[in-house]
Amino acid sequence: MDKNDSFSKRAIHSSGVKKDPYGALSVPVYNAVAYEFDSAEAMEQAFSGKTGDFVYSRISNPTVQAYENKVKDLTGAFSVTALNSGMAAISNALMCVAYSGCNIITTRHLFGNTYSFFVSTLAAFGVEVRFCDLNDIKEVESKIDDDTCAVFLEIISNPQMDVVDLKKLSDIISKKNIPLIADTTIIPFSNFEANKFGVDIEVISSTKYLSGGATSVGGLIIDYGSFDWSKSKRLQSLEKEHGIGTFTFKLKREIHRNLGAYMTPQVAYMQNLALETLQLRYNKASETTDKIASALENMPAVKKVNYPGLTSNPYYKVSKSQFGENPGAMLTFDLESQEVCFNFLNNLQLIRRATNLFDNKTMALHPYTTIYGTYSKESKEQMHIYNTTIRLSVGLEDVADLLEDIMQALK
């Protein structure tokens, strides 16, 4: 495939593997753990990394590699590593660059488990987390020092729906020789080219759009080969030998092997197949979300609608410049009280009361009492999580059916 071919053409026709000996159009599921070698010498070469032969499916697998290769082709990345969840992608990526005594700059506007990973898990290993407003460049600069190992963000925060001006941020931190690691789950790579906005390492929960409707749990780390790792205290000793591939070498040869979070071949098969319809599904869901957001603005019971695609949204201009007209298939809206929120959820007939994003089915939940239910009131206030907020993940149903359900539930 030519890189100038359309996304859909490449997603459907790029196989990521050698031609199948039986002519199968789908990548086979290599449900194998071990791989046989013709000789001890061949085995030695494979285990020492001198050949690309498979040795053990916790480390690499033909079906998973086919999926990685297709994502690499679709994104133009230097490398792709598939893992068994979005949280595995985040933790593996940060374990590659972090070290005891370092600090990571981020925002409190993070998904609940990501926030917990920063303030609890990493903190226990001597990693400091410095929170700030990532749209305040001066504040970001004031937080940076010689031990800053990365800046991390979600391109649209879940569920606060903040949008960071990525070009402004990446311009500043690249001058400071700090990699930008971004969770881009909310806008798939079919519609957002992260590397064009200064993202060095992209992490994705492939459970969402990429799985094809919640078929499977998975995660991706995409390395664009854009950062000079000689500037990284953790990785500089490897840079002379591995150059732009330093991060990928560390990840594939140590971190993901030792943490044991590689994707399974069954998941890779399903998600590889789902890539063929990714753009179609995303376009439908995001266009529906835009229509629902506009309709919600005109409903008296709704106190506030938060969706960057609305012209009334404070992030509208920067969102449009980065993500286009329809920034994702998630929105939030506020009602009068927690009691009213619960009544709304209990009255839904079509929309599911469930936690996931970008399923084929539309889902609603109350973040304050679910995703952030175990957090203290003070922590929720710091993260701007309110008990009046409903999060809506829009699926593939007709917009008229969804609006009918929303209106009857509000009544």
Solvent accessible surface area in square Angstrom, and as a share of the most:
residue,aa,sasa,rsa
1,M,115,0.51
2,D,76,0.39
3,K,170,0.72
4,N,127,0.65
5,D,34,0.18
6,S,69,0.44
7,F,20,0.08
8,S,45,0.29
9,K,92,0.39
10,R,27,0.10
11,A,1,0.00
12,I,83,0.42
13,H,120,0.54
14,S,16,0.10
15,S,54,0.35
16,G,22,0.21
17,V,58,0.34
18,K,188,0.80
19,K,182,0.77
20,D,22,0.11
21,P,112,0.71
22,Y,200,0.76
23,G,46,0.45
24,A,54,0.42
25,L,185,0.92
26,S,48,0.31
27,V,15,0.08
28,P,46,0.29
29,V,61,0.35
30,Y,94,0.36
31,N,109,0.56
32,A,40,0.31
33,V,93,0.53
34,A,75,0.58
35,Y,49,0.19
36,E,171,0.77
37,F,37,0.15
38,D,150,0.78
39,S,49,0.31
40,A,78,0.60
41,E,117,0.53
42,A,35,0.27
43,M,91,0.41
44,E,113,0.51
45,Q,69,0.31
46,A,7,0.05
47,F,106,0.44
48,S,50,0.32
49,G,42,0.41
50,K,146,0.62
51,T,57,0.33
52,G,70,0.67
53,D,75,0.39
54,F,44,0.18
55,V,16,0.09
56,Y,90,0.34
57,S,18,0.11
58,R,110,0.40
59,I,27,0.13
60,S,24,0.15
61,N,0,0.00
62,P,19,0.12
63,T,0,0.00
64,V,0,0.00
65,Q,68,0.30
66,A,0,0.00
67,Y,0,0.00
68,E,11,0.05
69,N,58,0.30
70,K,7,0.03
71,V,0,0.00
72,K,85,0.36
73,D,48,0.25
74,L,11,0.05
75,T,22,0.13
76,G,62,0.60
77,A,8,0.07
78,F,76,0.32
79,S,13,0.09
80,V,6,0.04
81,T,1,0.01
82,A,0,0.00
83,L,0,0.00
84,N,62,0.32
85,S,29,0.19
86,G,10,0.09
87,M,57,0.25
88,A,10,0.08
89,A,0,0.00
90,I,7,0.03
91,S,22,0.14
92,N,2,0.01
93,A,0,0.00
94,L,0,0.00
95,M,63,0.28
96,C,0,0.00
97,V,1,0.00
98,A,6,0.05
99,Y,53,0.20
100,S,87,0.56
101,G,53,0.51
102,C,1,0.00
103,N,2,0.01
104,I,0,0.00
105,I,0,0.00
106,T,0,0.00
107,T,20,0.12
108,R,75,0.27
109,H,28,0.12
110,L,0,0.00
111,F,57,0.24
112,G,2,0.02
113,N,84,0.43
114,T,1,0.01
115,Y,12,0.04
116,S,38,0.25
117,F,19,0.08
118,F,0,0.00
119,V,56,0.32
120,S,65,0.42
121,T,64,0.37
122,L,3,0.02
123,A,50,0.39
124,A,84,0.65
125,F,134,0.56
126,G,36,0.35
127,V,7,0.04
128,E,88,0.39
129,V,26,0.15
130,R,55,0.20
131,F,36,0.15
132,C,13,0.08
133,D,79,0.41
134,L,4,0.02
135,N,61,0.31
136,D,59,0.30
137,I,39,0.20
138,K,165,0.70
139,E,56,0.25
140,V,0,0.00
141,E,67,0.30
142,S,87,0.56
143,K,60,0.25
144,I,27,0.14
145,D,61,0.32
146,D,126,0.65
147,D,46,0.24
148,T,14,0.08
149,C,15,0.09
150,A,0,0.00
151,V,0,0.00
152,F,0,0.00
153,L,1,0.00
154,E,12,0.05
155,I,1,0.00
156,I,3,0.02
157,S,4,0.03
158,N,14,0.07
159,P,8,0.05
160,Q,16,0.07
161,M,0,0.00
162,D,30,0.16
163,V,0,0.00
164,V,13,0.07
165,D,38,0.20
166,L,0,0.00
167,K,110,0.47
168,K,123,0.52
169,L,0,0.00
170,S,11,0.07
171,D,82,0.42
172,I,35,0.18
173,I,2,0.01
174,S,65,0.42
175,K,158,0.67
176,K,96,0.40
177,N,67,0.34
178,I,6,0.03
179,P,5,0.03
180,L,1,0.00
181,I,0,0.00
182,A,0,0.00
183,D,22,0.11
184,T,1,0.00
185,T,16,0.10
186,I,10,0.05
187,I,0,0.00
188,P,3,0.02
189,F,11,0.05
190,S,15,0.10
191,N,55,0.28
192,F,3,0.01
193,E,94,0.42
194,A,0,0.00
195,N,66,0.34
196,K,128,0.54
197,F,31,0.13
198,G,30,0.29
199,V,1,0.00
200,D,16,0.09
201,I,1,0.00
202,E,1,0.00
203,V,1,0.00
204,I,5,0.03
205,S,17,0.11
206,S,0,0.00
207,T,19,0.11
208,K,37,0.16
209,Y,6,0.02
210,L,4,0.02
211,S,0,0.00
212,G,16,0.16
213,G,15,0.14
214,A,43,0.34
215,T,68,0.40
216,S,12,0.08
217,V,86,0.50
218,G,0,0.00
219,G,0,0.00
220,L,0,0.00
221,I,2,0.01
222,I,0,0.00
223,D,3,0.02
224,Y,27,0.10
225,G,12,0.12
226,S,69,0.45
227,F,19,0.08
228,D,70,0.36
229,W,2,0.01
230,S,40,0.26
231,K,103,0.44
232,S,13,0.09
233,K,109,0.46
234,R,66,0.24
235,L,0,0.00
236,Q,86,0.38
237,S,100,0.65
238,L,46,0.23
239,E,37,0.17
240,K,196,0.83
241,E,144,0.65
242,H,51,0.23
243,G,26,0.25
244,I,96,0.49
245,G,10,0.10
246,T,0,0.00
247,F,0,0.00
248,T,15,0.09
249,F,67,0.28
250,K,28,0.12
251,L,3,0.01
252,K,59,0.25
253,R,90,0.33
254,E,58,0.26
255,I,12,0.06
256,H,3,0.01
257,R,56,0.21
258,N,112,0.58
259,L,89,0.44
260,G,37,0.35
261,A,11,0.09
262,Y,17,0.06
263,M,3,0.01
264,T,64,0.37
265,P,14,0.09
266,Q,76,0.34
267,V,23,0.13
268,A,0,0.00
269,Y,64,0.24
270,M,70,0.31
271,Q,0,0.00
272,N,8,0.04
273,L,84,0.42
274,A,11,0.08
275,L,1,0.00
276,E,61,0.27
277,T,62,0.36
278,L,0,0.00
279,Q,47,0.21
280,L,134,0.67
281,R,27,0.10
282,Y,4,0.01
283,N,56,0.29
284,K,76,0.32
285,A,6,0.05
286,S,3,0.02
287,E,86,0.39
288,T,6,0.04
289,T,0,0.00
290,D,36,0.18
291,K,117,0.50
292,I,0,0.00
293,A,0,0.00
294,S,49,0.32
295,A,27,0.21
296,L,0,0.00
297,E,84,0.38
298,N,127,0.65
299,M,23,0.10
300,P,127,0.80
301,A,42,0.32
302,V,16,0.09
303,K,118,0.50
304,K,119,0.50
305,V,21,0.12
306,N,27,0.14
307,Y,0,0.00
308,P,0,0.00
309,G,11,0.11
310,L,10,0.05
311,T,111,0.64
312,S,81,0.52
313,N,14,0.07
314,P,119,0.75
315,Y,55,0.21
316,Y,43,0.16
317,K,171,0.72
318,V,31,0.18
319,S,1,0.01
320,K,89,0.38
321,S,80,0.52
322,Q,12,0.05
323,F,12,0.05
324,G,32,0.31
325,E,102,0.46
326,N,35,0.18
327,P,1,0.01
328,G,0,0.00
329,A,0,0.00
330,M,0,0.00
331,L,0,0.00
332,T,3,0.02
333,F,1,0.00
334,D,22,0.11
335,L,2,0.01
336,E,113,0.51
337,S,38,0.24
338,Q,58,0.26
339,E,125,0.56
340,V,54,0.31
341,C,0,0.00
342,F,82,0.34
343,N,75,0.39
344,F,2,0.01
345,L,17,0.08
346,N,105,0.54
347,N,64,0.33
348,L,10,0.05
349,Q,151,0.67
350,L,69,0.34
351,I,4,0.02
352,R,125,0.46
353,R,138,0.50
354,A,37,0.29
355,T,96,0.56
356,N,25,0.13
357,L,11,0.06
358,F,7,0.03
359,D,12,0.06
360,N,57,0.29
361,K,91,0.39
362,T,0,0.00
363,M,21,0.09
364,A,1,0.01
365,L,11,0.05
366,H,3,0.01
367,P,1,0.01
368,Y,39,0.15
369,T,51,0.30
370,T,75,0.44
371,I,35,0.18
372,Y,0,0.00
373,G,35,0.34
374,T,136,0.79
375,Y,45,0.17
376,S,63,0.41
377,K,143,0.61
378,E,116,0.52
379,S,26,0.17
380,K,14,0.06
381,E,99,0.44
382,Q,77,0.34
383,M,0,0.00
384,H,90,0.40
385,I,6,0.03
386,Y,116,0.44
387,N,58,0.29
388,T,33,0.19
389,T,16,0.09
390,I,0,0.00
391,R,7,0.02
392,L,0,0.00
393,S,1,0.01
394,V,0,0.00
395,G,0,0.00
396,L,57,0.29
397,E,39,0.18
398,D,86,0.44
399,V,38,0.22
400,A,69,0.54
401,D,66,0.34
402,L,0,0.00
403,L,32,0.16
404,E,112,0.50
405,D,7,0.04
406,I,0,0.00
407,M,88,0.39
408,Q,60,0.27
409,A,3,0.02
410,L,36,0.18
411,K,202,0.86
